[in-house]
């Protein structure tokens, strides 16, 4: 299993979902960066400034 340890920093709006959740649009090609498609799980950390 390939693990991508690269850090991505960008500004984004936290957008609500219709199921009391939230998401952030990832401004890169997910398949090219992680070898996964849309809908696959990735781990993220959101830092508030």
TIKE-732345 format. One record per atom (N, C-alpha, C, O, CB): x, y, z; residue number from 1. Coordinates in pm, 1 decimal, decimal comma. Glycine has a CB too. Example, Ala and Ser with C-alpha at 12.3 -4.5 7.8 and 13.67 -1.06 7.14 Angstrom:
TIKE-732345
          X          Y          Z   num
     1319,0     -569,0      780,0     1
     1230,0     -450,0      780,0     1
     1320,0     -330,0      780,0     1
     1423,6     -331,9      846,5     1
     1130,8     -447,3      904,6     1
     1285,0     -225,0      708,0     2
     1367,0     -106,0      714,0     2
     1290,0        3,0      787,0     2
     1340,9      113,8      803,9     2
     1408,4      -59,8      572,5     2
//
This chain:
TIKE-732345
          X          Y          Z   num
       83,7     -118,4        0,0     1
        0,0        0,0        0,0     1
       87,7      124,1        0,0     1
      175,1      138,8       85,4     1
      -94,9        0,2      121,0     1
       65,1      212,1      -93,9     2
      140,8      336,0     -103,6     2
       77,0      441,3      -13,3     2
      -43,9      463,6      -19,6     2
      147,3      385,8     -250,5     2
      157,0      505,1       69,6     3
      107,7      609,8      157,6     3
      165,8      742,0      112,2     3
      287,4      755,8       98,9     3
      143,7      581,1      305,6     3
       80,0      838,4       88,7     4
      122,7      971,2       46,8     4
      142,9     1056,4      171,7     4
       45,9     1089,2      240,0     4
       18,8     1036,6      -50,1     4
      265,9     1092,1      202,1     5
      296,3     1173,2      319,4     5
      310,2     1321,1      284,2     5
      349,0     1401,6      368,8     5
      423,6     1123,5      385,4     5
      279,1     1356,5      161,6     6
      288,9     1494,9      117,3     6
      185,1     1580,5      189,5     6
       72,6     1536,1      212,3     6
      270,3     1504,5      -35,5     6
      222,9     1703,1      225,3     7
      129,2     1795,1      289,4     7
       74,1     1891,7      185,9     7
      147,4     1942,1      100,8     7
      197,3     1872,3      405,0     7
      -54,4     1916,4      194,2     8
     -122,7     2008,6      104,3     8
     -177,0     2123,0      188,3     8
     -247,5     2100,2      286,6     8
     -237,3     1937,2       24,2     8
     -144,8     2244,3      150,6     9
     -198,0     2359,7      221,8     9
     -272,0     2447,6      122,6     9
     -218,8     2483,5       17,5     9
      -85,0     2439,2      293,4     9
     -393,9     2481,4      156,9    10
     -475,3     2567,9       71,2    10
     -589,2     2623,7      155,3    10
     -622,0     2569,9      261,0    10
     -530,2     2490,1      -53,9    10
     -647,5     2729,4      108,2    11
     -763,0     2789,5      175,0    11
     -889,7     2739,2      108,0    11
     -897,1     2726,1      -14,1    11
     -756,1     2945,2      170,8    11
     -989,3     2711,3      191,4    12
    -1115,9     2661,9      137,5    12
    -1228,3     2695,5      234,1    12
    -1205,6     2719,2      352,7    12
    -1109,9     2509,1      111,7    12
    -1347,4     2697,0      182,1    13
    -1467,5     2717,9      262,8    13
    -1517,8     2581,8      308,9    13
    -1526,7     2488,8      228,7    13
    -1578,1     2794,7      182,4    13
    -1550,8     2569,0      437,8    14
    -1612,0     2446,1      488,4    14
    -1760,1     2453,5      451,5    14
    -1832,6     2542,2      496,4    14
    -1591,0     2429,3      645,8    14
    -1803,1     2358,6      369,0    15
    -1938,8     2361,0      314,3    15
    -2026,9     2258,6      384,9    15
    -1982,4     2147,1      412,2    15
    -1936,5     2333,8      162,9    15
    -2152,1     2295,4      414,8    16
    -2242,8     2201,8      482,9    16
    -2298,8     2097,4      386,3    16
    -2305,2     2119,8      265,4    16
    -2358,2     2278,3      549,3    16
    -2339,0     1983,6      441,6    17
    -2410,2     1881,8      364,1    17
    -2554,7     1878,3      411,7    17
    -2590,3     1945,6      508,4    17
    -2342,7     1740,9      378,6    17
    -2636,3     1801,3      345,2    18
    -2776,9     1790,1      386,9    18
    -2795,5     1685,5      497,5    18
    -2908,3     1658,3      538,6    18
    -2865,0     1754,3      266,4    18
    -2686,1     1627,3      545,2    19
    -2693,7     1525,6      650,9    19
    -2620,7     1569,0      778,0    19
    -2565,0     1484,6      848,2    19
    -2635,5     1393,7      601,0    19
    -2619,9     1697,4      808,6    20
    -2553,7     1752,1      927,8    20
    -2403,7     1727,5      929,0    20
    -2343,5     1715,9     1035,7    20
    -2614,7     1692,7     1052,2    20
    -2343,8     1719,4      812,6    21
    -2198,9     1703,0      801,0    21
    -2139,0     1824,2      732,8    21
    -2204,9     1926,8      715,9    21
    -2163,7     1574,7      723,2    21
    -2015,3     1811,5      694,7    22
    -1946,3     1919,5      624,2    22
    -1836,0     1859,4      537,8    22
    -1792,4     1746,3      559,4    22
    -1887,7     2023,9      724,4    22
    -1792,3     1937,6      439,9    23
    -1682,7     1892,9      354,4    23
    -1607,5     2013,8      301,0    23
    -1656,4     2126,6      305,9    23
    -1735,3     1805,5      237,9    23
    -1487,3     1987,8      249,6    24
    -1405,0     2089,7      186,2    24
    -1366,5     2037,1       48,8    24
    -1324,3     1922,2       36,4    24
    -1278,2     2124,4      272,5    24
    -1380,1     2118,5      -53,0    25
    -1340,3     2077,9     -188,1    25
    -1188,1     2072,2     -195,4    25
    -1119,8     2166,6     -155,8    25
    -1397,2     2176,0     -295,6    25
    -1136,0     1962,0     -245,8    26
     -991,5     1942,3     -260,4    26
     -951,5     1991,7     -398,3    26
     -998,8     1937,9     -498,5    26
     -951,1     1791,6     -240,2    26
     -864,6     2094,0     -406,4    27
     -836,7     2158,5     -535,0    27
     -733,3     2087,4     -623,2    27
     -676,8     2149,1     -713,6    27
     -790,3     2296,7     -509,8    27
     -708,6     1961,0     -598,3    28
     -612,9     1884,6     -677,6    28
     -682,7     1763,0     -737,5    28
     -795,7     1731,9     -699,7    28
     -491,4     1841,3     -591,5    28
     -617,8     1695,1     -828,9    29
     -670,7     1572,7     -889,5    29
     -650,7     1457,8     -790,2    29
     -538,4     1411,1     -770,9    29
     -600,1     1541,8    -1027,3    29
     -758,3     1413,0     -728,2    30
     -749,5     1309,5     -624,1    30
     -687,5     1181,0     -677,6    30
     -602,5     1121,5     -611,4    30
     -888,2     1279,9     -567,0    30
     -728,3     1137,8     -795,3    31
     -675,7     1012,7     -851,4    31
     -525,5     1025,1     -878,3    31
     -451,0      930,7     -852,0    31
     -750,6      975,8     -982,0    31
     -479,8     1138,7     -929,8    32
     -337,4     1158,0     -958,3    32
     -255,3     1167,2     -829,6    32
     -142,8     1117,4     -824,0    32
     -317,0     1284,5    -1042,5    32
     -310,3     1229,6     -727,9    33
     -236,5     1249,4     -602,8    33
     -234,8     1125,9     -513,6    33
     -132,9     1095,9     -451,3    33
     -295,8     1364,6     -526,6    33
     -347,0     1053,9     -507,0    34
     -361,2      944,0     -411,4    34
     -385,7      807,8     -474,7    34
     -381,0      706,3     -405,3    34
     -472,4      974,0     -318,4    34
     -411,5      803,5     -604,2    35
     -442,2      676,5     -668,0    35
     -581,3      627,8     -632,7    35
     -611,8      509,5     -648,0    35
     -340,3      572,7     -628,9    35
     -665,7      718,3     -585,7    36
     -802,6      683,6     -547,3    36
     -898,7      772,9     -622,9    36
     -861,3      879,2     -672,4    36
     -823,7      697,4     -393,9    36
    -1022,5      728,6     -631,1    37
    -1123,4      807,5     -699,9    37
    -1208,3      887,8     -603,7    37
    -1194,1      877,3     -481,8    37
    -1211,3      718,3     -782,8    37
    -1295,2      966,9     -659,5    38
    -1388,2     1045,3     -578,9    38
    -1476,9      950,3     -499,5    38
    -1527,4      852,0     -553,6    38
    -1473,9     1139,7     -668,0    38
    -1495,3      979,0     -374,1    39
    -1577,4      894,1     -288,1    39
    -1494,6      799,9     -202,1    39
    -1545,9      743,6     -105,4    39
    -1673,5      814,2     -371,7    39
    -1366,5      782,0     -236,1    40
    -1279,8      701,5     -151,6    40
    -1235,9      784,3      -31,7    40
    -1227,1      906,8      -40,2    40
    -1157,3      650,0     -230,9    40
    -1208,8      718,3       78,6    41
    -1174,8      787,9      202,2    41
    -1027,7      827,2      206,5    41
     -939,9      749,5      168,9    41
    -1208,5      701,1      321,9    41
    -1003,1      946,8      252,2    42
     -868,1      993,2      282,8    42
     -873,0     1058,8      419,8    42
     -978,4     1107,1      461,1    42
     -814,1     1092,8      173,2    42
     -761,5     1061,3      490,7    43
     -754,7     1124,2      621,9    43
     -704,5     1266,8      607,9    43
     -607,9     1292,5      536,1    43
     -663,8     1043,8      716,8    43
     -769,9     1359,3      676,5    44
     -731,9     1500,5      669,8    44
     -732,6     1562,2      808,1    44
     -795,3     1510,0      900,3    44
     -826,2     1577,9      577,0    44
     -662,7     1673,0      821,9    45
     -665,4     1753,8      942,0    45
     -697,6     1896,2      900,2    45
     -634,6     1950,7      809,6    45
     -530,2     1745,9     1020,0    45
     -795,1     1956,1      965,6    46
     -832,1     2094,1      936,5    46
     -786,6     2179,2     1054,0    46
     -823,5     2154,0     1168,7    46
     -986,7     2109,0      911,5    46
     -706,2     2279,8     1023,8    47
     -656,1     2368,4     1128,3    47
     -721,9     2504,8     1116,0    47
     -724,9     2564,3     1008,3    47
     -502,7     2381,4     1120,5    47
     -774,0     2553,1     1226,8    48
     -832,5     2686,0     1228,7    48
     -723,8     2787,2     1260,5    48
     -638,1     2762,5     1345,4    48
     -948,0     2694,8     1331,3    48
     -727,2     2899,0     1193,5    49
     -627,0     3003,6     1218,7    49
     -686,2     3114,1     1299,2    49
     -617,6     3211,3     1330,7    49
     -570,9     3059,1     1088,9    49
//
